[in-house]
């Protein structure tokens, strides 16, 4: 009888322009490897998670548990202040470590709080959702929302390691799975290849590897990394205007189709590119049109407050550029006319 094969596992090492870096480990059960990646000299761990996740990491150190509420309403400065106060009361010092266990909201909020507590302490991410594993936990972006928009306050704070435990995806609610699929669809235009032909571990790992190439080239989103926001200008506007009733992945899916429609309206691409965007998005069972009843003018105003915008013009990541060395054909386009953007919105009903 042949020996059982070990579980499929992949490691991607992210190297940063500063010379530092960290590992991302993908596979079933990899959360058990957490003690291996704790910083040297760490004496205490603060675990940030949400109710119902139930994946408390096993470490042979004093551990305090800090829960944050579910939903975008809890992704705010008040939550960061509370976490920092709780950490202080728990005796967390600069020599200690925060471990974020959960989805993208948990890694965003815990990462931001870690970046400002004692002016910055180490954070590790145990990503439990598809969205976190392929996007939110990778690359060091942290942030919280303001009433005026999504992720308008944040920092770049790279984790010490990211563990993407694919076992956690087996019990993911369908809505959370769809949320990740919107980001997964995005990578089809960022050089990730035929993701729908891969198994789960390889699919997650290829998304991580693709994002790593952008982060390595541009750690603080001064240029190329902004392409990772493909589909997000409209997505964030829809979330803000709609009171976050639309799931992030669904908003990104709509944003991808809108970006293609806008590129066509600007004569950057032809009908076949728009059709391909719709095919990929629909192939993941995601929406391609705006929710009914949304005010197009309010959406336009919200897109004008996007973080990529400089000055008064609208800024988008759009298809239609010459292919780069990775075959990527999207680029940042500034000063898009509001009338053209509004025209493309009308095509999304």
C-alpha positions in Angstrom: 0.0 0.0 0.0 1.4 3.4 -1.0 1.9 6.0 1.7 -0.7 8.8 2.0 0.4 12.0 0.2 0.9 15.0 2.5 -1.8 17.8 2.1 -1.2 20.2 -0.7 0.6 23.2 0.6 2.3 26.2 -1.1 4.4 29.0 0.2 4.9 32.4 -1.5 7.6 34.7 -0.2 6.8 38.4 -0.7 9.9 40.6 -1.0 9.5 44.3 -0.5 11.5 47.2 -1.9 12.7 48.0 1.6 14.6 44.7 1.7 12.2 43.1 4.2 9.5 40.5 3.4 7.3 37.8 4.7 5.8 34.4 3.8 2.3 33.6 2.7 1.5 29.9 3.4 -1.5 28.4 1.6 -3.0 25.0 2.3 -5.3 22.9 4.6 -4.5 23.2 8.3 -1.7 25.8 8.0 -3.0 27.8 10.9 -1.3 25.2 13.1 2.0 26.6 11.9 1.4 30.0 13.5 3.9 29.5 16.4 6.7 29.1 13.8 6.1 32.6 12.5 5.7 34.6 15.7 8.4 37.3 16.0 11.4 36.4 18.1 11.0 37.5 21.7 7.2 37.7 21.5 5.9 37.2 25.0 2.1 37.8 24.6 -0.4 37.5 21.8 -3.6 39.5 21.3 -6.0 37.7 19.0 -8.5 39.8 17.1 -11.4 37.9 15.7 -15.2 38.0 15.3 -18.0 36.0 16.9 -18.6 32.6 15.3 -15.2 32.2 13.6 -14.0 29.8 16.4 -10.4 29.3 15.2 -8.4 30.4 18.2 -4.7 29.7 17.4 -2.8 27.4 19.6 0.3 29.1 21.0 2.2 28.5 24.1 2.1 32.1 25.3 -0.4 34.2 27.2 -3.3 35.0 24.9 -6.0 37.6 25.1 -9.1 37.5 22.8 -10.6 40.7 21.4 -13.8 40.4 19.3 -15.1 43.0 16.9 -18.6 43.1 15.6 -19.7 41.9 12.2 -20.6 44.3 9.4 -19.1 47.5 7.9 -20.7 49.5 10.7 -17.9 48.2 13.0 -15.1 49.0 10.6 -14.5 52.5 12.1 -12.2 54.5 14.3 -14.1 53.7 17.4 -13.3 50.0 17.0 -9.6 50.8 16.6 -9.6 52.9 19.8 -11.4 50.2 21.7 -8.9 47.6 20.6 -5.9 49.7 21.6 -7.4 50.3 25.0 -8.1 46.6 25.5 -4.5 45.8 24.4 -3.1 48.3 26.9 -5.2 46.8 29.7 -4.0 43.3 28.7 -0.4 44.4 29.0 0.5 44.2 25.4 3.9 45.8 24.7 6.1 46.6 21.7 7.7 43.2 22.0 4.4 41.4 21.6 2.2 40.6 18.6 -1.3 40.9 17.3 -2.9 37.9 15.4 -5.9 38.7 13.2 -8.1 35.6 12.7 -10.9 36.2 10.3 -11.8 37.7 7.0 -10.9 40.9 5.3 -12.6 43.2 7.7 -10.7 41.6 10.6 -7.3 41.9 8.9 -8.0 45.5 7.8 -9.0 46.7 11.3 -6.5 44.6 13.3 -3.7 45.6 11.0 -4.6 49.3 11.3 -4.8 49.1 15.1 -1.5 47.2 15.3 0.2 49.9 13.0 -0.7 52.7 15.5 -0.6 51.0 18.9 2.8 51.9 20.4 3.5 53.4 17.0 3.5 50.0 15.5 3.7 46.4 16.7 3.9 43.1 14.6 0.7 41.6 13.2 0.1 38.1 11.7 -2.9 37.2 9.7 -4.8 33.9 9.8 -7.1 34.5 6.9 -10.3 32.5 7.1 -12.3 33.9 4.1 -11.7 33.6 0.4 -11.6 37.5 0.1 -8.9 37.7 2.8 -6.8 34.9 1.5 -6.6 36.1 -2.1 -6.6 39.9 -1.4 -7.3 41.7 1.8 -4.7 40.0 4.0 -1.9 40.3 1.4 0.1 43.4 0.8 -0.1 45.4 4.0 -3.0 47.7 3.3 -5.1 48.5 6.5 -7.9 50.8 7.1 -11.3 51.8 8.4 -14.3 53.6 6.9 -15.7 57.1 7.3 -19.3 58.1 6.6 -17.9 59.8 3.5 -16.4 56.7 2.0 -14.8 53.3 2.4 -11.2 52.8 3.7 -10.5 56.5 3.7 -8.4 56.2 6.9 -5.6 53.7 7.0 -1.9 52.8 6.8 0.5 50.5 5.0 1.6 48.0 7.6 3.0 44.7 6.3 2.3 41.6 8.4 5.0 39.3 9.7 3.3 36.3 7.9 -0.1 35.4 6.4 -1.5 31.9 6.9 -4.3 31.0 4.3 -5.9 27.9 5.8 -8.1 26.5 3.1 -9.8 24.2 5.6 -11.6 27.4 6.8 -13.2 27.8 3.4 -15.1 24.6 3.7 -17.6 26.1 6.2 -17.7 29.6 4.6 -21.3 30.8 4.1 -22.3 31.2 0.5 -22.5 35.0 0.8 -18.9 35.1 2.1 -17.8 32.8 -0.7 -19.4 35.1 -3.3 -17.7 38.1 -1.7 -14.3 36.5 -2.4 -15.3 35.5 -6.0 -15.6 39.1 -7.0 -11.9 39.7 -6.1 -11.0 36.4 -7.8 -12.6 37.5 -11.0 -10.5 40.6 -10.9 -7.3 38.6 -11.2 -8.3 37.3 -14.6 -7.2 40.7 -16.0 -4.1 41.1 -13.9 -2.0 38.2 -15.3 -3.1 35.3 -13.1 -4.0 33.0 -16.0 -6.9 30.5 -16.2 -7.8 30.4 -12.5 -11.0 28.5 -13.2 -9.0 25.5 -14.3 -7.1 25.1 -11.0 -7.8 23.4 -7.7 -8.5 25.5 -4.6 -5.0 25.6 -3.1 -3.4 26.5 -6.4 -6.2 29.0 -7.2 -5.6 30.9 -3.9 -1.8 30.6 -4.3 -1.9 32.0 -7.9 -3.9 35.0 -6.7 -1.4 35.6 -3.9 1.5 35.3 -6.3 -0.1 37.7 -8.7 -0.7 40.3 -6.0 2.8 39.7 -4.7 4.2 40.9 -8.1 2.4 44.2 -7.8 3.3 44.7 -4.1 6.9 43.9 -4.7 7.1 46.5 -7.5 5.1 49.2 -5.6 4.7 48.7 -1.9 2.8 51.9 -1.2 0.6 52.2 -4.3 2.5 55.0 -5.9 2.1 53.5 -9.3 1.6 50.0 -10.6 0.0 48.6 -7.4 -3.0 50.9 -8.1 -4.0 48.4 -10.9 -5.1 46.0 -8.1 -8.0 48.4 -7.7 -9.5 47.3 -11.0 -13.3 47.5 -10.7 -13.1 49.1 -7.2 -13.9 52.8 -8.1 -17.5 51.9 -8.8 -17.5 49.1 -6.2 -16.6 51.4 -3.3 -19.1 54.0 -4.5 -21.9 51.4 -4.6 -21.0 50.2 -1.1 -21.0 53.8 0.3 -24.2 55.0 -1.5 -26.0 51.7 -0.8 -25.2 51.7 2.9 -23.0 48.6 2.5 -26.1 46.4 1.7 -24.2 45.1 -1.3 -21.5 42.6 -0.6 -18.0 43.7 -1.5 -17.4 41.0 -4.0 -20.7 41.6 -5.7 -19.8 45.3 -5.9 -16.4 44.5 -7.4 -18.0 42.3 -10.0 -20.3 45.1 -11.1 -17.4 47.4 -11.1 -15.4 45.2 -13.4 -18.2 45.2 -16.0 -18.7 48.9 -15.6 -14.9 49.5 -16.2 -15.2 47.6 -19.4 -18.3 49.5 -20.5 -16.5 52.8 -19.6 -13.5 51.7 -21.6 -15.7 51.0 -24.6 -17.5 54.3 -24.3 -14.0 56.0 -24.4 -13.1 53.9 -27.5 -10.3 52.1 -25.6 -11.7 48.6 -26.2 -14.2 46.9 -28.4 -17.4 44.8 -27.9 -15.4 41.6 -27.4 -13.6 42.9 -24.3 -16.9 43.9 -22.7 -18.4 40.5 -23.6 -15.4 38.7 -22.0 -15.8 40.7 -18.8 -19.5 39.8 -18.6 -18.7 36.1 -19.4 -16.1 35.8 -16.5 -18.3 37.7 -14.0 -21.4 35.7 -14.9 -19.3 32.5 -14.8 -18.8 33.0 -11.1 -22.5 33.6 -10.6 -22.0 37.3 -9.8 -24.1 40.3 -10.8 -23.4 42.5 -13.9 -25.8 45.3 -13.4 -26.5 48.1 -10.8 -29.0 47.4 -8.0 -32.3 48.9 -8.9 -33.2 52.4 -7.8 -29.6 53.7 -7.2 -29.1 57.4 -7.9 -26.5 57.7 -10.6 -25.5 61.2 -9.6 -24.8 60.1 -6.1 -22.7 57.3 -7.4 -20.8 59.7 -9.6 -20.1 62.0 -6.7 -18.9 59.1 -4.5 -16.6 57.9 -7.3 -15.1 61.4 -7.3 -14.0 60.8 -3.7 -12.1 57.7 -4.6 -8.6 57.5 -3.1 -7.0 57.2 -6.5 -8.5 60.5 -7.6 -6.2 63.5 -7.8 -7.8 66.9 -8.1 -11.3 67.3 -9.5 -11.2 64.7 -12.3 -12.5 61.1 -12.1 -9.9 58.4 -12.0 -10.4 54.7 -13.0 -8.3 51.6 -13.8 -9.4 50.7 -17.3 -8.6 48.1 -19.9 -7.1 49.0 -23.3 -3.4 49.6 -22.7 -0.7 47.8 -24.6 0.2 44.5 -22.9 3.0 44.7 -20.4 5.6 41.9 -19.7 2.9 40.0 -17.7 0.2 40.5 -20.4 -1.7 43.0 -18.3 -3.7 45.5 -20.4 -5.2 47.7 -17.6 -3.8 51.1 -16.6 -4.8 54.1 -14.4 -6.6 56.7 -16.4 -7.1 60.1 -14.9 -9.4 63.1 -15.8 -12.2 60.9 -17.1 -15.1 63.2 -18.1 -18.1 62.9 -15.8 -20.5 62.9 -18.7 -18.8 59.8 -20.2 -18.8 58.1 -16.8 -22.5 58.9 -16.4 -23.2 57.5 -19.9 -21.5 54.2 -19.0 -23.6 54.0 -15.7 -26.7 54.2 -17.8 -25.6 51.0 -19.6 -25.5 49.1 -16.2 -29.2 49.1 -15.5 
